[in-house]
Amino acid sequence: MTPLIEFTLLAFGSLFVIVDPIAVVPGFLAITPNDTPEQRERMARMASFVMAGVLLAFALLGKWIFQFTGITLPAFQIAGSIILMMVALDMLKAQRSRVQETEEETEAGARKMDIAITPLAIPMLSGPGAISTVILLHNKADGVAQDVALCACIAGVAAVTYLILRISAKGAQWLNPIAMKITTRIMGLLLAAIASQFAINALKELKVLE
């Protein structure tokens, strides 16, 4: 097996595992309880594009972005944990989406896209773990061919993510509303735990916790 193939398999496998789109499905459905399958598909598409863009940017420019802005990975982890915790608290209350079905479709659509960008694309799909992974893979890449392979793997994982979310968007119409509320609260608890873990990881890296 050539080094290029080995690197490509490593990159795709690592990214797919860390993004873990299958595990994101319950959260995706829980934060869009009142949306139609078509609206969920649009959000899934937007989230996949944003995820790919974020990971590509950090894969190619991550080291320089952090150096230029003075941001550290622990700071990014803490920011991600705060965003997730805010979403988790609403989910624990099983709160309905604040996006109203009004005649102002443009405004409503824009607000729905906000959900696709945050928290779905960032940090649920392209969180600190995924960003640090692409930066590490970029540092490991040997030559232009492997850099191109890394970019192709990011695009491939984004495409697979979209397919998984799209399938789940259509399948959600058979879910019972009560089951969705229960799922919302359970996923809210899990998201709160994930947010806490992000913060703990950051504190460990800062040597605040041992």
Secondary structure, 3 states (H helix, E strand, C coil): CCHHHHHHHHHHHHHHHHHCHHHHHHHHHHCCCCCCHHHHHHHHHHHHHHHHHHHHHHHHHHHHHHHHHCCCHHHHHHHHHHHHHHHHHHHHCCCCCCCCCCCCHHHHHHHHHHHHHHHHHHHHHCCHHHHHHHHHHHHHCCCHHHHHHHHHHHHHHHHHHHHHHHHHHHHHHHCCHHHHHHHHHHHHHHHHHHHHHHHHHHHHHCCCCC
